[in-house]
Amino acid sequence: MNVLGQGSHIGRNPVQQPRHTTSIWSPGVGIGRSPPAGPASCAASQQQRRTAAAATRAAAAAAAAAAAAAAATPEAATSGAAAAALRFLHKAQGPLCMPHLGLGLAALGRPGYINLGHSADLAGGADVEAMRQHCWQVLDEAWACGVRYFDAARSYGRAEEFLVGWLAARGIGPEEVVVGSKWGYVYTAGWQVDTQGQPHEVKEHTAANLLTQAAETDQHLGPFLDLYQIHSATLESGVLANAEVLAALAQLKADKGWALGLSVSGEQQGAVIQQALHAQAADGALLFDSVQATWNLLEQSAGPALLAAHQAGLSVIIKEAMANGRLTGRNSDPGFAARLALLQDTAQQYDTTVDALALACVLQQPFQPMVLSGAASPQQLRSNFAAVELAEELPQEVVQQLLQQMAQPPKEYWSQRSQLAWN
């Protein structure tokens, strides 16, 4: 069963067998709308969206009743935590025709970010109202394309506020989307881009901060929140060894019905993921339902751990698939010129763009990821979305060649990332 649809051929090669059709992000049979076939679907009308939404609501109600009945059987786990995982699994599988591309809001909820050329993406202004309208324009484009997973964080400025405001303004209900957010960083930039050398965000992986930020997120997102994630868990922060934090997370899962996840960063992403796979709830089930990691053509080191997570039943979400713009023509580093030329030549061969090509390579991975677009404009979103169709048709040998020739050592990759300037 192919969630993404066949579409038309992009290159001059035969269509390959889909390689990412069974992840929990796969919706199975559509329920009132067909999976988008590519960028042309981004022109969906408001009336079409309303019609699809009505069908979604009806199917969601029926599916929720079925899920409740299943949870009541002797074979089903009866704890609140197990019910939360079941709801997350069902919502991602059943009631939504969801492509494997989501939208991350890191570049849309605050004026400053580390993406190359970010300032050019905000030409309309960086005050709160201008940013809100800009964010809503990108969200509108994402919705028209078929994107149904949206990923925020407390440290993304007003991302949660912008997202829930847009959902309300467009009449989109909680059953029509999957929403994730994160705790662990405190936004300290005060809506400034130039912070005079002070950090834009400060990591605080304490139980006290968890409870504070969970309450803030709950106040903003309320019934829309499906997935609550630790933001940038690392070995150094010790968050996965903090019994107080883990107990508080388990309690939130049971009380609020949120699925739990973690995002990881740095050279030791794989080790942190492996550590997370040993975290258990009181009933012996895995504590975490998803993992979000950096994986792209340059930084591939977390691949084996992500595959292990997928095989253990966790959802895999990929962030920074474009390496904060380093996999685009905005990267003027002479040391990247050969890699960029390879990307451009391959993209030209398949009549596509370098961003769609880079994202398609991630979509093909065996850990069956939900890949976050970090688009900061409607145009970027449309270009990114072409990856959904391209991933169905790009020969595996082409992907493998790119992976081999583009890869950087993790130490080099993360060192370069640490030097990206907020703009």
C-alpha positions in Angstrom: 0.0 0.0 0.0 1.5 3.3 -1.1 0.6 6.4 0.8 2.4 8.7 -1.5 0.8 7.7 -4.8 2.5 6.9 -8.1 2.4 10.2 -9.9 4.3 10.8 -13.1 7.9 9.8 -13.8 10.4 12.5 -12.9 13.6 11.2 -14.5 14.4 8.8 -17.3 14.4 5.7 -15.1 11.8 3.1 -14.3 9.8 3.6 -11.2 11.3 1.8 -8.2 9.4 -0.1 -5.5 8.5 2.3 -2.7 10.8 1.8 0.3 8.8 3.6 3.0 5.2 2.3 3.1 4.8 0.7 6.5 5.8 3.3 9.0 3.3 4.5 11.6 3.1 7.7 9.6 1.4 5.7 6.7 -2.3 6.3 6.8 -3.4 3.2 5.0 -6.6 3.6 3.1 -7.6 7.3 2.4 -10.6 8.7 4.2 -12.0 11.4 2.0 -8.9 12.8 0.3 -6.3 11.2 -1.9 -2.6 11.5 -1.0 -1.1 14.5 -2.8 0.7 13.6 -6.0 3.1 16.4 -5.9 3.5 20.2 -6.0 0.4 20.7 -8.2 -1.8 19.6 -5.3 -0.7 22.7 -3.4 -3.4 24.6 -5.2 -6.2 22.9 -3.3 -9.1 25.2 -2.7 -10.5 26.3 0.6 -13.8 24.4 -0.2 -11.8 21.3 -1.0 -10.1 21.5 2.4 -13.4 22.0 4.2 -14.9 18.9 2.4 -11.9 16.9 3.3 -12.0 18.1 6.9 -15.6 17.0 7.2 -14.8 13.5 6.0 -11.8 13.4 8.3 -13.9 14.3 11.3 -16.4 11.5 10.6 -13.7 8.9 10.0 -11.9 10.0 13.1 -14.9 9.7 15.3 -15.5 6.1 14.0 -11.8 5.2 14.4 -11.7 6.6 17.9 -14.6 4.4 18.9 -12.8 1.4 17.4 -9.6 2.3 19.2 -11.5 2.6 22.5 -13.0 -0.8 22.0 -9.6 -2.3 21.2 -8.1 -0.7 24.3 -10.8 -2.4 26.4 -9.9 -5.9 25.3 -7.9 -8.1 27.7 -5.0 -8.2 25.3 -4.6 -4.4 25.3 -2.6 -2.6 27.8 -4.8 -0.6 30.2 -2.6 2.1 31.6 -2.9 5.7 30.6 0.6 5.6 29.1 -0.4 2.7 26.8 -3.5 4.5 25.8 -1.5 7.6 24.9 0.8 5.5 22.7 -2.3 3.8 21.1 -3.9 7.1 20.3 -0.7 8.5 18.7 -0.3 5.4 16.7 -3.9 5.4 15.5 -3.9 9.1 14.7 -0.7 8.8 12.6 -1.9 5.7 10.8 -5.6 5.9 10.3 -7.6 9.1 10.1 -5.1 11.2 8.1 -3.9 10.9 4.5 -0.4 12.1 5.5 2.6 12.4 3.2 5.9 11.6 4.8 6.8 15.3 4.9 6.0 17.4 8.0 6.7 21.1 8.8 9.1 22.2 11.5 8.5 25.7 12.8 12.0 26.6 14.1 12.4 29.2 11.4 8.9 30.6 11.6 8.2 31.3 15.2 11.0 33.8 15.9 12.9 36.3 13.9 16.4 34.8 14.4 17.6 31.4 13.3 20.8 29.8 12.1 19.6 28.8 8.6 21.8 30.2 5.8 20.1 33.3 4.3 17.3 33.3 6.9 17.2 37.1 6.9 16.2 37.1 3.2 13.3 34.8 4.0 11.8 37.5 6.3 11.8 40.4 3.8 8.3 41.3 4.9 9.4 42.3 8.4 10.3 40.7 11.7 7.8 42.3 14.1 5.4 39.9 15.8 2.4 40.6 13.5 4.5 40.4 10.4 6.0 37.1 11.5 2.6 35.7 12.4 1.2 36.5 8.9 4.4 35.1 7.3 4.1 31.9 9.4 0.4 31.5 8.4 1.2 31.9 4.7 3.7 29.0 5.0 1.2 26.9 7.0 -1.5 27.6 4.4 0.9 26.3 1.7 1.8 23.2 3.7 -1.9 22.4 4.3 -2.7 22.8 0.7 0.2 20.4 -0.2 -1.2 17.8 2.2 1.2 18.3 5.2 -0.5 17.2 8.4 2.3 16.9 10.9 3.5 20.2 12.5 6.5 20.4 14.9 7.0 23.2 17.4 9.0 23.9 20.6 8.9 26.3 23.6 12.1 27.8 22.4 10.8 28.5 18.9 9.6 31.9 20.1 5.8 32.2 19.4 5.6 29.0 17.2 3.0 27.3 19.4 0.9 30.5 19.5 1.2 31.0 15.8 0.3 27.4 15.1 -2.8 27.2 17.3 -4.0 30.6 16.1 -3.8 29.4 12.5 -5.6 26.1 13.3 -8.4 28.1 14.9 -8.6 30.6 12.1 -8.8 27.9 9.4 -11.3 25.8 11.3 -9.0 22.8 11.6 -9.8 20.5 14.4 -7.5 18.3 16.6 -8.6 15.2 14.8 -7.3 16.6 11.5 -3.7 17.1 12.3 -0.8 15.6 14.3 1.1 18.2 16.4 4.3 17.8 18.3 6.2 20.2 20.6 9.2 20.1 22.8 10.5 21.2 26.2 14.1 21.7 27.4 15.2 25.0 25.9 14.1 28.4 27.3 13.8 31.1 24.6 16.0 34.1 25.8 16.4 36.3 22.7 13.5 38.6 23.5 12.5 38.8 19.9 15.9 40.1 19.0 18.2 38.8 16.3 21.4 40.6 17.6 21.5 39.5 21.2 24.9 41.2 21.9 26.6 37.9 22.3 24.0 36.4 24.6 22.4 33.0 23.8 19.1 32.9 21.9 18.1 29.9 23.9 19.3 28.1 27.1 19.0 24.4 27.7 17.5 23.4 31.0 16.7 19.7 31.3 15.3 19.7 34.9 12.1 18.4 36.2 11.1 21.9 37.3 11.5 23.2 33.8 9.7 20.2 32.3 6.6 20.9 34.5 6.8 24.7 33.7 7.1 24.3 30.0 4.6 21.4 29.8 2.0 23.7 31.4 2.8 26.5 29.0 2.5 24.1 26.0 -0.7 22.7 27.3 -2.1 26.2 27.7 -1.2 27.1 24.1 -1.9 23.8 22.2 -4.4 22.1 24.5 -6.2 19.3 22.7 -4.1 19.7 19.6 -0.9 18.3 21.2 -0.2 14.6 20.4 3.5 14.3 20.9 5.7 15.8 23.6 9.4 15.6 23.1 12.6 16.3 25.1 14.4 19.0 23.1 18.0 18.0 22.2 18.7 15.2 24.6 22.4 14.6 24.9 24.7 12.5 27.1 26.1 15.7 28.6 22.7 17.0 29.8 22.1 13.7 31.5 18.3 13.9 31.0 17.9 10.2 30.2 19.5 9.3 33.5 17.4 11.8 35.5 14.9 9.6 37.3 12.8 12.6 38.4 12.5 13.8 34.8 11.6 10.4 33.5 9.0 9.9 36.2 7.4 13.3 35.4 7.3 12.4 31.7 5.6 9.1 32.4 3.1 10.9 34.6 2.4 13.4 31.8 1.9 10.6 29.4 -0.6 8.9 31.6 -2.4 12.0 32.7 -2.5 14.1 29.5 -2.6 11.3 26.9 0.5 12.7 25.2 2.8 10.3 23.4 6.5 10.9 24.3 9.5 11.5 22.2 13.0 13.0 22.2 15.1 14.9 19.8 18.8 14.4 19.7 21.8 16.5 18.4 25.5 16.2 18.2 28.1 13.6 17.4 26.7 11.2 19.9 23.1 11.1 18.5 23.3 7.3 18.1 24.4 6.6 21.6 21.6 8.8 23.0 19.0 7.0 20.9 20.3 3.6 22.2 20.0 4.9 25.7 16.4 6.0 25.1 15.5 2.5 23.9 16.2 1.2 27.4 13.9 3.7 29.1 10.8 2.0 30.4 7.4 3.0 31.8 6.1 1.5 35.0 4.3 -1.3 33.1 7.5 -2.3 31.4 6.6 -0.8 28.0 9.0 1.6 26.2 8.7 5.1 27.6 9.3 6.8 24.3 7.1 6.6 21.2 9.3 8.6 18.8 12.8 9.9 18.2 13.7 13.0 16.2 17.3 13.2 14.9 19.5 15.1 12.4 20.1 12.9 9.4 21.0 14.2 6.0 23.4 13.6 3.1 26.2 15.1 5.1 25.5 13.7 8.6 24.5 10.0 8.4 26.0 8.7 11.6 22.7 8.1 13.5 21.4 5.8 10.8 22.0 2.4 12.6 20.4 3.7 15.8 17.4 5.1 13.9 16.9 1.8 12.3 17.1 0.1 15.7 14.5 2.6 17.0 12.2 1.9 14.0 12.5 -1.8 14.5 11.7 -1.3 18.2 8.4 0.4 17.2 9.3 4.0 17.6 8.3 6.6 15.0 11.4 8.3 13.4 11.3 12.0 12.7 14.1 13.7 10.8 15.1 17.3 11.4 17.6 19.5 9.5 17.4 17.3 6.4 18.7 20.3 4.5 21.6 20.9 7.0 20.3 24.4 7.8 20.7 25.4 4.2 24.1 24.0 3.7 22.8 21.6 1.1 21.6 24.4 -1.1 23.1 27.1 -3.4 23.2 29.4 -0.3 26.3 27.6 0.8 29.2 29.6 -0.6 31.9 27.7 1.3 34.6 26.8 -1.2 35.1 23.5 0.6 31.5 22.5 -0.3 31.7 23.4 -4.0 32.4 19.8 -5.2 29.5 18.4 -3.2 27.2 21.2 -4.4 28.1 20.5 -8.0 27.3 16.8 -7.6 23.9 17.7 -6.1 23.2 20.2 -8.9 24.2 17.8 -11.6 22.1 15.0 -10.2 19.1 17.3 -9.7 19.4 18.5 -13.3 19.5 14.9 -14.5 16.1 14.2 -12.8 14.6 17.6 -13.6 14.2 18.6 -10.0 15.8 20.9 -7.4 18.6 20.2 -5.0 16.4 20.5 -2.0 13.8 18.0 -3.4 16.7 15.7 -4.2 18.3 15.9 -0.8 14.9 15.3 1.0 14.0 12.4 -1.3 17.2 10.7 -0.3 16.1 10.9 3.3 12.6 9.7 2.6 14.0 6.5 1.1 15.8 5.4 4.2 14.8 2.1 5.8 13.9 3.6 9.1 10.9 5.1 7.3 11.0 8.6 8.6 8.7 11.5 8.8 11.0 14.2 7.3 10.5 17.8 8.5 10.6 20.6 6.0 12.3 23.6 7.5 10.7 25.8 4.9 10.7 29.5 5.7 8.6 30.6 2.7 5.7 29.2 0.6 8.1 28.9 -2.3 10.5 26.8 -0.3 7.7 24.6 0.9 6.4 23.9 -2.6 10.0 23.0 -3.7 10.5 20.8 -0.7 7.3 18.9 -1.3 8.4 17.7 -4.7 10.6 15.3 -2.8 7.5 13.2 -1.9 7.0 12.1 -5.5 10.7 12.1 -6.4 11.3 9.6 -3.5 9.1 7.1 -5.3 11.1 7.2 -8.5 14.7 7.9 -7.6 16.8 4.8 -8.2 18.4 3.4 -5.1 21.8 3.3 -6.7 21.7 7.0 -7.3 20.8 7.6 -3.6 23.7 5.3 -2.5 26.1 7.2 -4.7 25.1 10.5 -3.2 25.3 9.1 0.3 28.8 7.9 -0.3 30.1 11.0 -1.9 28.4 13.6 0.2 29.0 12.3 3.7 31.1 14.3 6.2 32.7 13.0 9.4 30.3 13.8 12.3 32.9 15.8 14.1 33.4 18.0 11.1 29.7 18.4 10.5 28.8 19.5 14.0 31.8 21.8 14.2 30.6 23.6 11.1 27.1 23.7 12.4 28.2 25.3 15.6 29.7 28.2 13.6 26.4 29.1 11.8 25.4 32.6 12.7 22.0 33.6 14.0 20.5 35.9 11.3 
